[in-house]
Amino acid sequence: MENGSLLEKTKQLVKPQYNEIDNWTHGWPHITNVRDTSFQLAKRKGAKKDITGIIAYCHDLGRIIEEKEKLPDHATLSVEPTIRVLDQLTPALSQHDFGTIIGAIAVHSDFNYVGNKEYAKILRDADKVDSLGAWGILRSIKFTLKKDFVPQEEILKNQNNPKALEELAEKSIFILKKQPKSKEKYRLNLNKISEWIEKELFHLKSTYNLFSDKMEYILNVKKNFDF
């Protein structure tokens, strides 16, 4: 099975599963964003595109179980369904690559990762990048407060329209700031995301080089949050 076919087969296997998730913040749009960001980072690091893509496609399969059964630790929950997917990709997938994929997914939500596995670093950074920029603001609002302040269909329709996303994010922040409980709850999440940037918690230098504009957007939102 050629690399392109390997990725396409993985996509066919996992996309229907992500479509079962009710909360859009970890649905298919998030997966494709993490995939595309992972490809960019992998190119800089000389990592294999097919392995990088498979990791991105499978990394949040545990969110489906987490949402349905209210269980914690979605990264660990993602391991078993990922194994089921990988079993369907053999023998095209080597045992070494099999282990690399599982290893990266298992640690992708660890608060501290001190390992030196490049694929784990790529996934962890790519996953965090999807919480940056205007899209990231809208995702984190929904994830933190369990609701959207603008129509969900407008957010998803404009996933690749930066200007429209900024307008939607600004409107959402304006509304939530009028609700004291929502404002204070979201402030905690905004501070956490800002810490990734301020304390340099991303693993790869290329992440800072490629996505500095999205990082700056988050820091500006934090700076102006009380005005």
N, CA, C and O of each residue as an XYZ file, in Angstrom:
908
protein
N       0.852     -1.197      0.000
C       0.000      0.000      0.000
C       0.886      1.245      0.000
O       1.723      1.401      0.889
N       0.715      2.134     -0.984
C       1.524      3.347     -1.066
C       1.119      4.313      0.034
O       0.032      4.217      0.604
N       2.035      5.262      0.324
C       1.808      6.190      1.427
C       0.492      6.948      1.306
O      -0.249      7.078      2.281
N       0.197      7.459      0.076
C      -1.040      8.204     -0.113
C      -2.249      7.342      0.167
O      -3.229      7.801      0.755
N      -2.180      6.072     -0.261
C      -3.283      5.147     -0.026
C      -3.417      4.823      1.459
O      -4.524      4.633      1.962
N      -2.285      4.763      2.155
C      -2.290      4.490      3.590
C      -3.029      5.591      4.339
O      -3.836      5.317      5.227
N      -2.748      6.830      3.975
C      -3.425      7.963      4.612
C      -4.912      7.994      4.257
O      -5.758      8.280      5.104
N      -5.213      7.701      3.011
C      -6.613      7.713      2.586
C      -7.399      6.611      3.283
O      -8.546      6.814      3.681
N      -6.786      5.456      3.428
C      -7.445      4.353      4.123
C      -7.708      4.724      5.584
O      -8.777      4.434      6.121
N      -6.728      5.365      6.219
C      -6.903      5.794      7.610
C      -8.037      6.800      7.715
O      -8.867      6.721      8.621
N      -8.067      7.732      6.797
C      -9.129      8.740      6.784
C     -10.503      8.082      6.675
O     -11.432      8.450      7.393
N     -10.624      7.121      5.784
C     -11.893      6.424      5.599
C     -12.326      5.692      6.866
O     -13.517      5.589      7.159
N     -11.357      5.194      7.603
C     -11.659      4.441      8.825
C     -12.068      5.335      9.988
O     -12.928      4.962     10.787
N     -11.453      6.522     10.089
C     -11.670      7.336     11.290
C     -12.717      8.445     11.131
O     -13.366      8.819     12.108
N     -12.886      8.967      9.932
C     -13.796     10.110      9.778
C     -15.219      9.815     10.262
O     -15.799     10.651     10.956
N     -15.804      8.655      9.923
C     -17.153      8.372     10.434
C     -17.218      8.358     11.956
O     -18.250      8.690     12.540
N     -16.121      7.976     12.597
C     -16.108      7.939     14.058
C     -16.127      9.356     14.632
O     -16.844      9.631     15.594
N     -15.344     10.246     14.046
C     -15.326     11.629     14.541
C     -16.659     12.338     14.296
O     -17.033     13.247     15.038
N     -17.360     11.920     13.265
C     -18.660     12.525     12.981
C     -19.705     12.183     14.040
O     -20.794     12.758     14.049
N     -19.375     11.246     14.935
C     -20.284     10.899     16.033
C     -20.155     11.885     17.208
O     -21.016     11.913     18.087
N     -19.099     12.681     17.224
C     -18.874     13.605     18.333
C     -19.829     14.794     18.226
O     -19.947     15.413     17.169
N     -20.501     15.104     19.319
C     -21.442     16.227     19.332
C     -20.724     17.570     19.435
O     -21.105     18.540     18.780
N     -19.680     17.614     20.263
C     -18.952     18.865     20.470
C     -17.965     19.079     19.323
O     -17.006     18.322     19.174
N     -18.206     20.116     18.510
C     -17.423     20.307     17.296
C     -15.943     20.600     17.556
O     -15.126     20.490     16.642
N     -15.590     20.968     18.778
C     -14.211     21.392     19.043
C     -13.189     20.266     18.866
O     -12.003     20.528     18.667
N     -13.652     19.014     18.939
C     -12.752     17.891     18.710
C     -13.277     16.973     17.613
O     -12.961     15.784     17.571
N     -14.079     17.545     16.732
C     -14.592     16.796     15.601
C     -13.651     16.861     14.405
O     -12.470     17.175     14.554
N     -14.176     16.565     13.222
C     -13.352     16.459     12.028
C     -12.596     17.744     11.681
O     -11.449     17.652     11.241
N     -13.171     18.928     11.853
C     -12.396     20.148     11.561
C     -11.105     20.236     12.378
O     -10.065     20.637     11.855
N     -11.171     19.864     13.649
C      -9.970     19.868     14.487
C      -8.953     18.859     13.964
O      -7.758     19.149     13.907
N      -9.423     17.688     13.586
C      -8.521     16.637     13.110
C      -7.792     17.074     11.841
O      -6.589     16.852     11.711
N      -8.501     17.684     10.921
C      -7.848     18.124      9.679
C      -6.876     19.269      9.939
O      -5.842     19.365      9.278
N      -7.194     20.131     10.888
C      -6.256     21.201     11.239
C      -4.975     20.635     11.845
O      -3.872     21.052     11.489
N      -5.130     19.685     12.760
C      -3.954     19.058     13.378
C      -3.141     18.316     12.321
O      -1.910     18.347     12.347
N      -3.817     17.659     11.404
C      -3.121     16.968     10.305
C      -2.287     17.954      9.483
O      -1.104     17.719      9.237
N      -2.903     19.046      9.063
C      -2.204     19.997      8.198
C      -1.036     20.662      8.914
O       0.031     20.855      8.331
N      -1.245     21.012     10.185
C      -0.157     21.597     10.965
C       0.957     20.576     11.174
O       2.137     20.912     11.083
N       0.582     19.332     11.455
C       1.575     18.272     11.620
C       2.408     18.090     10.348
O       3.617     17.873     10.422
N       1.763     18.177      9.187
C       2.491     18.062      7.919
C       3.534     19.173      7.791
O       4.661     18.930      7.359
N       3.148     20.387      8.169
C       4.083     21.512      8.092
C       5.284     21.294      9.006
O       6.428     21.515      8.609
N       5.015     20.863     10.222
C       6.093     20.640     11.181
C       6.950     19.443     10.772
O       8.173     19.474     10.912
N       6.312     18.400     10.270
C       7.045     17.201      9.848
C       7.999     17.513      8.697
O       9.105     16.976      8.634
N       7.571     18.371      7.806
C       8.422     18.752      6.675
C       9.690     19.433      7.177
O      10.779     19.198      6.652
N       9.544     20.274      8.190
C      10.705     20.963      8.772
C      11.634     19.985      9.488
O      12.847     20.194      9.523
N      11.078     18.929     10.053
C      11.864     17.984     10.846
C      12.324     16.762     10.039
O      13.089     15.934     10.534
N      11.850     16.663      8.801
C      12.208     15.505      7.992
C      11.513     14.234      8.426
O      12.022     13.138      8.190
N      10.350     14.364      9.062
C       9.593     13.195      9.527
C       8.733     12.642      8.391
O       8.446     13.342      7.420
N       8.332     11.390      8.524
C       7.524     10.739      7.498
C       6.102     11.312      7.463
O       5.425     11.401      8.487
N       5.675     11.694      6.273
C       4.345     12.292      6.139
C       3.247     11.299      6.476
O       2.266     11.664      7.124
N       3.393     10.037      6.045
C       2.316      9.077      6.283
C       2.147      8.791      7.773
O       1.020      8.707      8.262
N       3.251      8.643      8.495
C       3.165      8.361      9.924
C       2.606      9.573     10.661
O       1.779      9.441     11.564
N       3.069     10.748     10.263
C       2.569     11.993     10.868
C       1.068     12.126     10.663
O       0.340     12.492     11.585
N       0.609     11.828      9.456
C      -0.815     11.942      9.152
C      -1.669     10.940      9.904
O      -2.745     11.279     10.395
N      -1.197      9.717      9.996
C      -1.944      8.686     10.728
C      -2.081      9.071     12.198
O      -3.147      8.912     12.793
N      -1.005      9.573     12.773
C      -1.040     10.018     14.174
C      -2.083     11.111     14.354
O      -2.884     11.064     15.288
N      -2.073     12.088     13.467
C      -3.049     13.184     13.566
C      -4.478     12.661     13.425
O      -5.367     13.070     14.172
N      -4.697     11.765     12.475
C      -6.035     11.228     12.248
C      -6.575     10.464     13.456
O      -7.775     10.497     13.729
N      -5.698      9.784     14.170
C      -6.153      8.896     15.248
C      -6.077      9.507     16.643
O      -6.614      8.929     17.589
N      -5.429     10.652     16.798
C      -5.044     11.091     18.141
C      -6.211     11.367     19.088
O      -6.048     11.258     20.304
N      -7.373     11.717     18.563
C      -8.503     12.043     19.439
C      -9.649     11.046     19.347
O     -10.781     11.378     19.699
N      -9.381      9.852     18.890
C     -10.448      8.841     18.831
C     -11.038      8.575     20.214
O     -12.203      8.195     20.333
N     -10.248      8.770     21.240
C     -10.732      8.588     22.608
C     -11.755      9.624     23.034
O     -12.486      9.412     24.002
N     -11.816     10.739     22.324
C     -12.824     11.763     22.639
C     -14.237     11.216     22.454
O     -15.166     11.639     23.142
N     -14.394     10.292     21.539
C     -15.715      9.708     21.294
C     -16.171      8.936     22.525
O     -17.314      9.070     22.960
N     -15.271      8.127     23.084
C     -15.569      7.369     24.303
C     -15.757      8.325     25.477
O     -16.674      8.168     26.282
N     -14.876      9.314     25.559
C     -14.934     10.295     26.643
C     -16.293     10.997     26.677
O     -16.880     11.176     27.744
N     -16.782     11.390     25.508
C     -18.048     12.108     25.429
C     -19.231     11.200     25.770
O     -20.148     11.612     26.481
N     -19.211      9.976     25.266
C     -20.347      9.078     25.468
C     -20.404      8.510     26.883
O     -21.480      8.391     27.469
N     -19.229      8.156     27.432
C     -19.199      7.450     28.714
C     -18.704      8.317     29.869
O     -18.606      7.850     31.004
N     -18.392      9.585     29.575
C     -17.955     10.535     30.617
C     -16.718     10.024     31.361
O     -16.634     10.101     32.587
N     -15.764      9.500     30.590
C     -14.530      8.992     31.172
C     -13.401      9.999     30.972
O     -13.417     10.762     30.006
N     -12.415     10.009     31.882
C     -11.297     10.943     31.759
C     -10.159     10.383     30.902
O     -10.175      9.215     30.514
N      -9.173     11.235     30.614
C      -7.926     10.853     29.946
C      -8.155     10.356     28.525
O      -7.986      9.172     28.232
N      -8.539     11.272     27.653
C      -8.865     10.877     26.284
C      -7.657     10.335     25.521
O      -7.822      9.552     24.585
N      -6.439     10.743     25.911
C      -5.258     10.235     25.208
C      -5.116      8.726     25.418
O      -4.881      7.979     24.469
N      -5.261      8.291     26.660
C      -5.210      6.855     26.941
C      -6.378      6.136     26.273
O      -6.218      5.037     25.741
N      -7.543      6.760     26.303
C      -8.717      6.160     25.663
C      -8.550      6.042     24.144
O      -9.214      5.227     23.503
N      -7.671      6.851     23.581
C      -7.454      6.827     22.129
C      -6.603      5.654     21.675
O      -6.599      5.310     20.493
N      -5.887      5.041     22.600
C      -4.946      3.988     22.224
C      -5.650      2.768     21.632
O      -5.274      2.301     20.557
N      -6.659      2.253     22.315
C      -7.323      1.032     21.848
C      -7.978      1.202     20.479
O      -7.766      0.359     19.607
N      -8.773      2.268     20.251
C      -9.350      2.422     18.903
C      -8.293      2.667     17.834
O      -8.493      2.311     16.673
N      -7.171      3.270     18.216
C      -6.087      3.455     17.249
C      -5.488      2.105     16.861
O      -5.198      1.871     15.688
N      -5.304      1.227     17.827
C      -4.792     -0.119     17.527
C      -5.718     -0.830     16.544
O      -5.253     -1.520     15.636
N      -7.018     -0.664     16.725
C      -7.973     -1.309     15.811
C      -7.822     -0.768     14.392
O      -7.925     -1.512     13.417
N      -7.575      0.540     14.292
C      -7.349      1.144     12.971
C      -6.047      0.624     12.372
O      -6.015      0.238     11.204
N      -4.987      0.610     13.150
C      -3.677      0.191     12.648
C      -3.672     -1.270     12.234
O      -2.979     -1.651     11.290
N      -4.437     -2.081     12.931
C      -4.532     -3.500     12.561
C      -5.048     -3.680     11.138
O      -4.731     -4.659     10.463
N      -5.850     -2.712     10.698
C      -6.404     -2.782      9.346
C      -5.455     -2.220      8.290
O      -5.722     -2.304      7.091
N      -4.341     -1.644      8.754
C      -3.351     -1.088      7.828
C      -2.165     -2.021      7.619
O      -1.349     -1.790      6.727
N      -2.060     -3.059      8.421
C      -0.965     -4.016      8.254
C      -1.262     -4.928      7.064
O      -2.434     -5.168      6.773
N      -0.247     -5.448      6.364
C       1.187     -5.401      6.694
C       1.909     -4.176      6.153
O       3.132     -4.095      6.267
N       1.190     -3.215      5.567
C       1.854     -2.035      5.008
C       2.558     -1.223      6.097
O       3.510     -0.494      5.816
N       2.092     -1.350      7.324
C       2.649     -0.605      8.443
C       3.611     -1.502      9.227
O       3.235     -2.589      9.664
N       4.843     -1.043      9.402
C       5.824     -1.849     10.132
C       5.519     -1.822     11.630
O       4.802     -0.945     12.112
N       6.069     -2.786     12.354
C       5.887     -2.822     13.798
C       6.509     -1.597     14.463
O       5.992     -1.086     15.456
N       7.618     -1.136     13.904
C       8.262      0.070     14.451
C       7.345      1.274     14.316
O       7.164      2.033     15.268
N       6.769      1.448     13.138
C       5.858      2.577     12.920
C       4.598      2.433     13.767
O       4.061      3.418     14.273
N       4.139      1.205     13.912
C       2.983      0.912     14.775
C       3.251      1.455     16.175
O       2.418      2.159     16.745
N       4.417      1.124     16.724
C       4.772      1.577     18.062
C       4.959      3.079     18.146
O       4.595      3.698     19.146
N       5.525      3.670     17.103
C       5.722      5.119     17.065
C       4.386      5.856     17.145
O       4.248      6.837     17.875
N       3.415      5.374     16.393
C       2.093      5.999     16.363
C       1.412      5.904     17.723
O       0.905      6.902     18.237
N       1.398      4.725     18.298
C       0.761      4.534     19.604
C       1.469      5.368     20.667
O       0.820      5.985     21.512
N       2.796      5.386     20.624
C       3.558      6.143     21.611
C       3.269      7.627     21.571
O       3.146      8.258     22.621
N       3.159      8.200     20.380
C       2.882      9.630     20.245
C       1.486      9.973     20.745
O       1.298     10.981     21.427
N       0.517      9.146     20.410
C      -0.868      9.403     20.808
C      -1.037      9.280     22.319
O      -1.762     10.065     22.930
N      -0.374      8.306     22.917
C      -0.526      8.049     24.351
C      -0.085      9.224     25.221
O      -0.608      9.410     26.319
N       0.877     10.019     24.737
C       1.420     11.118     25.562
C       0.981     12.501     25.082
O       1.466     13.512     25.591
N       0.070     12.557     24.111
C      -0.161     13.858     23.481
C      -0.852     14.881     24.376
O      -0.797     16.079     24.098
N      -1.498     14.429     25.443
C      -2.140     15.406     26.340
C      -1.468     15.470     27.711
O      -1.994     16.099     28.630
N      -0.306     14.823     27.855
C       0.440     14.930     29.109
C       0.785     16.385     29.381
O       1.172     17.116     28.469
N       0.645     16.809     30.641
C       0.951     18.206     30.967
C       2.427     18.494     30.701
O       2.766     19.512     30.097
N       3.287     17.613     31.146
C       4.725     17.742     30.900
C       5.207     16.543     30.108
O       4.961     15.396     30.482
N       5.894     16.816     29.010
C       6.504     15.737     28.241
C       7.991     16.023     28.134
O       8.396     17.031     27.554
N       8.800     15.144     28.690
C      10.252     15.353     28.686
C      10.952     14.341     27.780
O      12.180     14.248     27.773
N      10.168     13.590     27.023
C      10.751     12.627     26.104
C      11.368     13.310     24.894
O      11.281     14.529     24.744
N      11.986     12.518     24.038
C      12.662     13.074     22.860
C      12.131     12.501     21.551
O      12.819     12.537     20.531
N      10.918     11.976     21.578
C      10.334     11.387     20.379
C       9.762     12.486     19.477
O       8.851     13.212     19.875
N      10.298     12.599     18.271
C       9.919     13.692     17.377
C       8.445     13.664     17.003
O       7.809     14.715     16.924
N       7.893     12.479     16.772
C       6.489     12.416     16.373
C       5.569     12.840     17.515
O       4.513     13.425     17.279
N       5.965     12.547     18.739
C       5.184     13.001     19.892
C       5.224     14.519     19.982
O       4.204     15.154     20.252
N       6.392     15.102     19.759
C       6.533     16.555     19.816
C       5.723     17.228     18.713
O       5.082     18.254     18.943
N       5.755     16.652     17.527
C       4.987     17.203     16.410
C       3.494     17.207     16.738
O       2.819     18.220     16.557
N       2.984     16.080     17.217
C       1.558     15.999     17.538
C       1.192     16.962     18.660
O       0.195     17.676     18.556
N       1.972     16.994     19.720
C       1.657     17.855     20.858
C       1.613     19.327     20.430
O       0.719     20.070     20.837
N       2.570     19.736     19.620
C       2.585     21.126     19.161
C       1.423     21.403     18.213
O       0.748     22.424     18.336
N       1.191     20.499     17.272
C       0.108     20.703     16.302
C      -1.247     20.769     16.991
O      -2.111     21.555     16.603
N      -1.427     19.949     18.004
C      -2.681     19.949     18.766
C      -2.886     21.291     19.470
O      -3.990     21.836     19.476
N      -1.819     21.813     20.057
C      -1.911     23.104     20.740
C      -2.145     24.258     19.766
O      -2.872     25.201     20.077
N      -1.532     24.180     18.600
C      -1.686     25.248     17.605
C      -3.153     25.465     17.246
O      -3.553     26.582     16.919
N      -3.955     24.402     17.307
C      -5.370     24.551     16.959
C      -6.158     25.293     18.033
O      -7.352     25.541     17.865
N      -5.499     25.648     19.133
C      -6.122     26.502     20.157
C      -5.638     27.938     20.047
O      -5.940     28.763     20.910
N      -4.890     28.243     18.993
C      -4.360     29.594     18.787
C      -5.161     30.327     17.716
O      -5.957     29.729     16.991
N      -4.930     31.635     17.634
C      -5.619     32.438     16.637
C      -7.100     32.581     16.947
O      -7.567     32.150     18.002
N      -7.838     33.189     16.021
C      -9.274     33.396     16.229
C     -10.033     32.072     16.285
O     -10.946     31.908     17.094
N      -9.652     31.133     15.425
C     -10.271     29.803     15.460
C     -10.068     29.176     16.834
O     -10.986     28.578     17.396
N      -8.867     29.315     17.366
C      -8.571     28.760     18.680
C      -9.397     29.387     19.783
O      -9.827     28.701     20.710
N      -9.619     30.687     19.687
C     -10.466     31.374     20.671
C     -11.872     30.797     20.646
O     -12.452     30.515     21.695
N     -12.416     30.623     19.461
C     -13.775     30.083     19.332
C     -13.857     28.648     19.832
O     -14.843     28.256     20.455
N     -12.815     27.864     19.556
C     -12.778     26.481     20.060
C     -12.722     26.458     21.583
O     -13.461     25.715     22.229
N     -11.844     27.271     22.147
C     -11.657     27.227     23.597
C     -12.868     27.783     24.347
O     -13.153     27.355     25.465
N     -13.576     28.727     23.742
C     -14.813     29.224     24.349
C     -15.832     28.097     24.437
O     -16.434     27.867     25.485
N     -16.016     27.400     23.325
C     -16.979     26.296     23.301
C     -16.563     25.184     24.265
O     -17.394     24.649     24.999
N     -15.279     24.841     24.260
C     -14.805     23.744     25.097
C     -14.911     24.092     26.579
O     -15.267     23.243     27.396
N     -14.603     25.339     26.924
C     -14.596     25.756     28.330
C     -15.994     26.025     28.863
O     -16.338     25.600     29.966
N     -16.798     26.729     28.080
C     -18.107     27.185     28.549
C     -19.264     26.322     28.055
O     -20.419     26.542     28.420
N     -18.937     25.330     27.214
C     -19.939     24.377     26.719
C     -21.021     25.028     25.866
O     -22.124     24.497     25.736
N     -20.701     26.163     25.294
C     -21.657     26.813     24.395
C     -20.924     27.767     23.462
O     -19.815     28.220     23.748
N     -21.575     28.059     22.336
C     -21.077     29.054     21.397
C     -21.826     30.360     21.632
O     -22.990     30.355     22.030
N     -21.151     31.471     21.383
C     -21.795     32.773     21.508
C     -22.135     33.371     20.147
O     -22.698     34.462     20.053
N     -21.788     32.651     19.117
C     -22.177     32.970     17.740
C     -22.619     31.650     17.111
O     -22.279     30.590     17.637
N     -23.361     31.674     16.010
C     -23.856     30.419     15.429
C     -22.736     29.455     15.055
O     -21.766     29.830     14.396
N     -22.888     28.224     15.483
C     -21.883     27.197     15.198
C     -21.650     27.042     13.701
O     -20.517     26.869     13.252
N     -22.734     27.106     12.937
C     -22.588     26.919     11.491
C     -21.727     28.015     10.858
O     -21.049     27.783      9.857
N     -21.763     29.216     11.454
C     -20.930     30.314     10.951
C     -19.454     30.040     11.244
O     -18.586     30.327     10.420
N     -19.183     29.495     12.401
C     -17.800     29.156     12.770
C     -17.244     28.118     11.807
O     -16.169     28.306     11.237
N     -17.969     27.033     11.628
C     -17.485     25.928     10.805
C     -17.411     26.312      9.332
O     -16.503     25.885      8.620
N     -18.362     27.113      8.881
C     -18.365     27.547      7.488
C     -17.140     28.392      7.165
O     -16.635     28.375      6.042
N     -16.670     29.129      8.166
C     -15.556     30.055      7.951
C     -14.236     29.544      8.521
O     -13.336     30.329      8.819
N     -14.127     28.242      8.668
C     -12.931     27.645      9.261
C     -11.642     28.144      8.613
O     -10.634     28.339      9.293
N     -11.677     28.346      7.312
C     -10.476     28.769      6.582
C     -10.551     30.217      6.114
O      -9.898     30.606      5.146
N     -11.358     31.007      6.818
C     -11.509     32.430      6.482
C     -11.066     33.260      7.684
O     -11.894     33.573      8.540
N      -9.785     33.628      7.776
C      -9.248     34.305      8.961
C      -9.993     35.576      9.351
O     -10.237     35.811     10.534
N     -10.355     36.391      8.375
C     -11.039     37.644      8.682
C     -12.405     37.394      9.321
O     -12.759     38.029     10.315
N     -13.161     36.473      8.748
C     -14.482     36.153      9.293
C     -14.349     35.546     10.689
O     -15.157     35.839     11.570
N     -13.340     34.704     10.895
C     -13.138     34.099     12.206
C     -12.798     35.148     13.257
O     -13.254     35.056     14.397
N     -12.007     36.134     12.887
C     -11.666     37.199     13.831
C     -12.912     37.977     14.236
O     -13.071     38.332     15.404
N     -13.789     38.240     13.282
C     -15.034     38.946     13.589
C     -15.909     38.120     14.536
O     -16.508     38.659     15.467
N     -15.977     36.823     14.293
C     -16.772     35.938     15.146
C     -16.162     35.828     16.541
O     -16.885     35.795     17.537
N     -14.838     35.771     16.614
C     -14.162     35.680     17.903
C     -14.358     36.967     18.702
O     -14.630     36.918     19.902
N     -14.223     38.095     18.052
C     -14.404     39.378     18.732
C     -15.829     39.525     19.255
O     -16.045     40.014     20.365
N     -16.792     39.101     18.454
C     -18.183     39.160     18.890
C     -18.420     38.247     20.081
O     -19.114     38.624     21.026
N     -17.852     37.054     20.042
C     -18.014     36.091     21.138
C     -17.426     36.625     22.434
O     -18.045     36.521     23.493
N     -16.236     37.195     22.349
C     -15.584     37.742     23.539
C     -16.380     38.916     24.097
O     -16.526     39.051     25.312
N     -16.888     39.756     23.217
C     -17.692     40.906     23.645
C     -18.913     40.437     24.443
O     -19.249     41.023     25.471
N     -19.567     39.385     23.967
C     -20.767     38.874     24.639
C     -20.421     38.209     25.967
O     -21.059     38.480     26.984
N     -19.407     37.337     25.960
C     -19.105     36.587     27.188
C     -18.575     37.492     28.296
O     -18.748     37.188     29.476
N     -17.939     38.588     27.933
C     -17.412     39.517     28.939
C     -18.527     40.226     29.705
O     -18.297     40.789     30.775
N     -19.722     40.193     29.150
C     -20.878     40.783     29.832
C     -21.484     39.815     30.850
O     -22.393     40.173     31.598
N     -20.965     38.581     30.865
C     -21.465     37.557     31.781
C     -20.349     37.221     32.767
O     -19.452     36.448     32.430
N     -20.382     37.776     33.966
C     -19.261     37.647     34.917
C     -18.773     36.223     35.146
O     -17.565     35.989     35.155
N     -19.671     35.276     35.330
C     -19.235     33.898     35.578
C     -18.528     33.313     34.356
O     -17.498     32.650     34.478
N     -19.092     33.566     33.189
C     -18.465     33.073     31.956
C     -17.108     33.732     31.744
O     -16.147     33.085     31.328
N     -17.045     35.015     32.032
C     -15.798     35.753     31.843
C     -14.689     35.183     32.713
O     -13.581     34.945     32.230
N     -14.971     34.968     33.968
C     -13.940     34.480     34.883
C     -13.540     33.045     34.578
O     -12.372     32.682     34.715
N     -14.495     32.235     34.170
C     -14.177     30.848     33.819
C     -13.321     30.808     32.561
O     -12.371     30.031     32.467
N     -13.667     31.655     31.596
C     -12.882     31.651     30.363
C     -11.501     32.258     30.579
O     -10.542     31.861     29.917
N     -11.388     33.207     31.489
C     -10.090     33.819     31.774
C      -9.056     32.748     32.160
O      -7.898     32.820     31.748
N      -9.479     31.770     32.944
C      -8.565     30.703     33.370
C      -8.027     29.935     32.169
O      -6.841     29.611     32.108
N      -8.914     29.645     31.212
C      -8.496     28.917     30.021
C      -7.583     29.778     29.150
O      -6.589     29.294     28.609
N      -7.928     31.046     29.023
C      -7.117     31.962     28.221
C      -5.713     32.103     28.811
O      -4.725     32.163     28.079
N      -5.640     32.156     30.132
C      -4.337     32.238     30.800
C      -3.505     30.980     30.548
O      -2.292     31.051     30.346
N      -4.173     29.836     30.563
C      -3.476     28.569     30.321
C      -2.882     28.537     28.920
O      -1.721     28.168     28.741
N      -3.677     28.925     27.927
C      -3.196     28.926     26.544
C      -2.063     29.934     26.379
O      -1.082     29.665     25.686
N      -2.201     31.082     27.010
C      -1.152     32.106     26.938
C       0.152     31.613     27.547
O       1.235     31.962     27.078
N       0.045     30.806     28.588
C       1.237     30.251     29.241
C       2.066     29.413     28.287
O       3.295     29.411     28.363
N       1.397     28.697     27.383
C       2.146     27.887     26.417
C       3.131     28.758     25.647
O       4.242     28.337     25.325
N       2.693     29.990     25.359
C       3.520     30.906     24.588
C       4.532     31.609     25.486
O       5.725     31.641     25.187
N       4.046     32.168     26.581
C       4.895     32.968     27.470
C       5.994     32.140     28.130
O       7.093     32.642     28.361
N       5.705     30.878     28.433
C       6.690     30.006     29.091
C       7.381     29.063     28.107
O       8.099     28.143     28.498
N       7.142     29.320     26.818
C       7.784     28.550     25.748
C       7.615     27.044     25.947
O       8.590     26.295     26.009
N       6.364     26.622     26.047
C       6.051     25.218     26.287
C       5.865     24.407     25.000
O       5.638     23.198     25.056
N       5.960     25.068     23.848
C       5.955     24.311     22.593
C       7.321     23.645     22.442
O       8.334     24.183     22.889
N       7.342     22.496     21.822
C       8.576     21.719     21.744
C       9.514     22.135     20.617
O      10.734     22.061     20.763
N       8.947     22.573     19.497
C       9.734     22.778     18.290
C       9.897     24.263     17.948
O       8.939     25.033     18.020
N      11.106     24.652     17.581
C      11.345     26.038     17.175
C      10.515     26.405     15.959
O      10.063     27.542     15.823
N      10.316     25.437     15.078
C       9.546     25.715     13.861
C       8.099     26.070     14.179
O       7.451     26.768     13.399
N       7.584     25.603     15.309
C       6.210     25.974     15.688
C       6.125     27.472     15.935
O       5.170     28.119     15.507
N       7.109     28.020     16.617
C       7.137     29.469     16.867
C       7.329     30.238     15.562
O       6.726     31.294     15.370
N       8.158     29.719     14.670
C       8.417     30.405     13.401
C       7.194     30.408     12.489
O       6.895     31.409     11.839
N       6.499     29.286     12.450
C       5.384     29.151     11.519
C       4.089     29.797     12.017
O       3.267     30.234     11.212
N       3.904     29.859     13.336
C       2.600     30.260     13.862
C       2.687     31.441     14.839
O       1.861     31.571     15.742
N       3.674     32.279     14.648
C       3.859     33.428     15.536
C       2.676     34.388     15.481
O       2.351     35.025     16.483
N       2.026     34.499     14.320
C       0.880     35.404     14.194
C      -0.291     34.929     15.045
O      -0.983     35.740     15.660
N      -0.511     33.630     15.083
C      -1.599     33.081     15.901
C      -1.284     33.209     17.388
O      -2.185     33.414     18.202
N      -0.023     33.089     17.737
C       0.385     33.269     19.129
C       0.182     34.715     19.555
O      -0.298     34.987     20.655
N       0.549     35.631     18.681
C       0.389     37.053     18.981
C      -1.086     37.414     19.158
O      -1.432     38.245     19.997
N      -1.932     36.797     18.378
C      -3.370     37.043     18.490
C      -3.868     36.676     19.889
O      -4.618     37.435     20.504
N      -3.451     35.521     20.385
C      -3.863     35.083     21.723
C      -3.364     36.048     22.787
O      -4.110     36.406     23.698
N      -2.128     36.464     22.682
C      -1.568     37.372     23.686
C      -2.276     38.718     23.668
O      -2.445     39.345     24.714
N      -2.691     39.165     22.495
C      -3.433     40.430     22.405
C      -4.824     40.312     23.016
O      -5.309     41.250     23.648
N      -5.464     39.167     22.830
C      -6.780     38.942     23.443
C      -6.632     38.973     24.948
O      -7.436     39.600     25.638
N      -5.620     38.308     25.464
C      -5.379     38.309     26.917
C      -5.110     39.723     27.428
O      -5.640     40.131     28.462
N      -4.295     40.451     26.704
C      -3.913     41.814     27.112
C      -5.121     42.732     27.214
O      -5.201     43.575     28.108
N      -6.064     42.559     26.284
C      -7.223     43.454     26.206
C      -8.489     42.870     26.822
O      -9.580     43.410     26.643
N      -8.339     41.770     27.544
C      -9.518     41.043     28.016
C     -10.356     41.854     29.002
O     -11.568     41.655     29.079
N      -9.749     42.748     29.742
C     -10.501     43.527     30.756
C     -10.865     44.926     30.274
O     -11.262     45.781     31.065
N     -10.729     45.150     28.982
C     -11.091     46.469     28.447
C     -12.316     46.373     27.549
O     -12.767     47.384     27.010
